[in-house]
Amino acid sequence: MDAGGGVPVRTSPFLSRYEYARLVGLVTLRMQCSNSGYVGLNDNESMMRIAEDAILGGHVDAVIRRPLPDGSFEDCKLQSLSIDSYSP
């Protein structure tokens, strides 16, 4: 498993629940701010559902930054992380 640029992942190859929840919130907020692309959606819950489906479907291009104990960090592409354990 690699972090995106051919560099192997030093942290867990799985998306944590915290990272998943934060990503759902960010994608939902982005959809709310640009509501012109999602006509007819005023309900926050349906936007969250669409955000979850987009993340689980691999349609979101995101990079997760994970801190390491030595003070550095690791950037992992969302597509390279396993997100099979989450169900919408």
LUMGUKOL-264400 format. One record per residue: residue number from 1; residue in one letter; x, z, y of N, C-alpha, C, O in turn. Coordinates in steps of 0.2 Angstrom, whole numbers, plus 5000, padded with zeros to 4 digits. Layout:
N
REC     n   res    n_u    n_w    n_v   ca_u   ca_w   ca_v    c_u    c_w    c_v    o_u    o_w    o_v
REC   NUM     a      X      Z      Y      X      Z      Y      X      Z      Y      X      Z      Y
...
This chain:
88
REC     n   res    n_u    n_w    n_v   ca_u   ca_w   ca_v    c_u    c_w    c_v    o_u    o_w    o_v
REC     1     m   5004   5000   4994   5000   5000   5000   5005   5000   5006   5009   5004   5006
REC     2     d   5003   4996   5011   5007   4996   5017   5003   4997   5023   4997   4997   5023
REC     3     a   5006   4999   5029   5003   5002   5035   5001   4996   5039   4998   4997   5045
REC     4     g   5002   4990   5037   5000   4984   5041   5006   4979   5042   5005   4973   5041
REC     5     g   5011   4981   5045   5017   4977   5046   5022   4976   5040   5028   4975   5042
REC     6     g   5020   4977   5034   5024   4977   5029   5028   4984   5027   5032   4985   5023
REC     7     v   5026   4989   5031   5029   4996   5031   5025   5000   5026   5019   5000   5027
REC     8     p   5028   5003   5021   5024   5007   5017   5021   5013   5020   5024   5016   5025
REC     9     v   5015   5015   5018   5011   5021   5021   5015   5027   5018   5015   5028   5012
REC    10     r   5016   5032   5023   5020   5038   5021   5014   5043   5020   5016   5048   5017
REC    11     t   5009   5042   5023   5003   5047   5023   4998   5045   5017   5000   5040   5013
REC    12     s   4993   5048   5017   4987   5046   5012   4985   5039   5013   4984   5037   5018
REC    13     p   4984   5036   5007   4981   5029   5008   4973   5029   5008   4970   5024   5008
REC    14     f   4970   5035   5009   4963   5035   5010   4961   5037   5017   4965   5041   5021
REC    15     l   4956   5035   5020   4953   5036   5026   4950   5043   5026   4945   5044   5022
REC    16     s   4952   5048   5030   4949   5055   5030   4942   5055   5033   4940   5050   5036
REC    17     r   4938   5060   5031   4932   5061   5034   4932   5062   5042   4928   5059   5045
REC    18     y   4937   5065   5044   4938   5066   5051   4939   5059   5055   4936   5057   5060
REC    19     e   4943   5055   5052   4945   5048   5054   4939   5044   5054   4937   5040   5059
REC    20     y   4935   5044   5049   4929   5040   5048   4924   5042   5053   4921   5038   5056
REC    21     a   4923   5049   5054   4918   5051   5059   4920   5049   5066   4915   5047   5070
REC    22     r   4926   5049   5067   4928   5048   5074   4928   5040   5075   4926   5038   5081
REC    23     l   4929   5036   5070   4929   5029   5071   4921   5027   5071   4920   5022   5075
REC    24     v   4917   5030   5068   4910   5028   5068   4907   5030   5076   4904   5026   5079
REC    25     g   4909   5036   5078   4908   5037   5085   4910   5032   5090   4907   5031   5095
REC    26     l   4917   5030   5089   4920   5025   5094   4916   5019   5094   4915   5016   5099
REC    27     v   4915   5016   5088   4911   5010   5087   4904   5010   5090   4902   5005   5093
REC    28     t   4901   5016   5089   4894   5017   5092   4894   5017   5099   4890   5014   5102
REC    29     l   4899   5020   5102   4900   5021   5109   4901   5014   5112   4899   5012   5117
REC    30     r   4905   5010   5109   4907   5003   5111   4901   4999   5111   4900   4995   5115
REC    31     m   4897   5000   5106   4890   4996   5105   4886   4998   5111   4882   4994   5114
REC    32     q   4885   5004   5113   4881   5007   5118   4883   5004   5125   4879   5002   5129
REC    33     c   4890   5004   5126   4892   5001   5132   4891   4994   5133   4890   4991   5139
REC    34     s   4891   4990   5128   4890   4983   5128   4884   4981   5124   4884   4977   5120
REC    35     n   4878   4984   5127   4872   4983   5123   4869   4976   5124   4864   4975   5120
REC    36     s   4872   4972   5128   4870   4965   5128   4870   4961   5122   4866   4957   5120
REC    37     g   4875   4963   5118   4876   4960   5111   4871   4962   5106   4871   4959   5101
REC    38     y   4868   4968   5107   4864   4971   5102   4857   4972   5105   4855   4978   5107
REC    39     v   4853   4966   5107   4847   4967   5110   4842   4970   5106   4841   4968   5100
REC    40     g   4838   4974   5109   4832   4977   5105   4834   4984   5102   4830   4987   5098
REC    41     l   4840   4986   5103   4843   4992   5100   4843   4998   5105   4848   4997   5109
REC    42     n   4839   5002   5105   4839   5008   5109   4840   5014   5106   4842   5020   5109
REC    43     d   4839   5014   5099   4840   5020   5095   4847   5022   5093   4850   5017   5090
REC    44     n   4850   5028   5095   4857   5029   5093   4858   5029   5086   4863   5027   5083
REC    45     e   4853   5032   5082   4854   5032   5075   4854   5025   5072   4859   5024   5067
REC    46     s   4851   5020   5074   4851   5013   5071   4858   5010   5073   4861   5007   5069
REC    47     m   4861   5012   5079   4867   5010   5081   4873   5013   5077   4877   5010   5075
REC    48     m   4872   5019   5075   4877   5023   5071   4876   5019   5064   4882   5019   5061
REC    49     r   4871   5018   5062   4870   5014   5055   4873   5008   5055   4877   5006   5050
REC    50     i   4873   5004   5060   4876   4997   5061   4883   4998   5061   4887   4994   5058
REC    51     a   4886   5003   5065   4893   5005   5065   4896   5007   5059   4901   5004   5057
REC    52     e   4892   5011   5055   4894   5012   5048   4895   5006   5044   4900   5006   5040
REC    53     d   4890   5002   5044   4890   4996   5040   4896   4991   5042   4899   4988   5037
REC    54     a   4897   4991   5048   4903   4987   5050   4909   4989   5048   4914   4986   5046
REC    55     i   4910   4996   5048   4916   4999   5046   4917   4998   5038   4923   4996   5036
REC    56     l   4912   5000   5035   4912   4999   5027   4913   4992   5025   4916   4991   5020
REC    57     g   4910   4988   5029   4911   4981   5027   4917   4977   5029   4919   4972   5027
REC    58     g   4922   4981   5033   4928   4978   5035   4928   4974   5041   4932   4970   5042
REC    59     h   4923   4974   5045   4922   4970   5050   4925   4973   5057   4925   4969   5062
REC    60     v   4927   4979   5056   4930   4982   5062   4938   4982   5061   4941   4984   5056
REC    61     d   4941   4979   5067   4948   4979   5067   4951   4985   5071   4951   4985   5077
REC    62     a   4953   4990   5067   4956   4996   5070   4962   4998   5067   4964   4996   5062
REC    63     v   4966   5002   5071   4972   5005   5069   4971   5012   5070   4970   5015   5075
REC    64     i   4973   5016   5064   4972   5023   5064   4979   5026   5065   4984   5024   5062
REC    65     r   4980   5030   5070   4987   5033   5072   4987   5040   5069   4983   5045   5071
REC    66     r   4991   5042   5064   4992   5048   5061   4998   5052   5063   5004   5049   5062
REC    67     p   4998   5058   5065   5004   5062   5067   5007   5064   5061   5004   5065   5056
REC    68     l   5014   5064   5061   5018   5067   5056   5021   5073   5058   5022   5075   5064
REC    69     p   5024   5077   5053   5026   5084   5054   5033   5084   5059   5034   5089   5062
REC    70     d   5036   5078   5059   5042   5078   5063   5041   5076   5070   5046   5075   5074
REC    71     g   5035   5075   5072   5033   5074   5079   5032   5066   5080   5030   5064   5085
REC    72     s   5034   5062   5075   5032   5055   5075   5025   5054   5073   5021   5058   5072
REC    73     f   5024   5047   5072   5017   5045   5070   5017   5039   5066   5023   5036   5066
REC    74     e   5012   5038   5063   5012   5032   5058   5005   5028   5060   5000   5031   5061
REC    75     d   5006   5022   5061   5000   5018   5063   4998   5014   5056   5002   5011   5053
REC    76     c   4991   5015   5054   4989   5012   5048   4983   5007   5050   4978   5010   5053
REC    77     k   4983   5001   5048   4977   4997   5049   4971   4999   5044   4972   5001   5039
REC    78     l   4965   4999   5047   4959   5001   5044   4958   4997   5037   4956   5000   5032
REC    79     q   4960   4991   5037   4959   4987   5031   4964   4989   5026   4962   4987   5020
REC    80     s   4969   4992   5027   4974   4994   5022   4972   5001   5019   4975   5003   5014
REC    81     l   4967   5004   5022   4966   5011   5019   4959   5010   5015   4955   5006   5016
REC    82     s   4959   5015   5010   4954   5015   5005   4948   5019   5008   4949   5024   5010
REC    83     i   4942   5016   5009   4936   5019   5011   4930   5019   5006   4924   5019   5009
REC    84     d   4932   5018   5000   4927   5017   4995   4922   5024   4994   4917   5023   4992
REC    85     s   4925   5029   4996   4921   5036   4994   4916   5037   4999   4912   5042   4998
REC    86     y   4915   5033   5004   4910   5034   5009   4904   5030   5008   4904   5024   5006
REC    87     s   4898   5033   5008   4892   5029   5008   4887   5029   5014   4887   5035   5016
REC    88     p   4885   5024   5016   4880   5025   5022   4874   5028   5021   4870   5029   5026
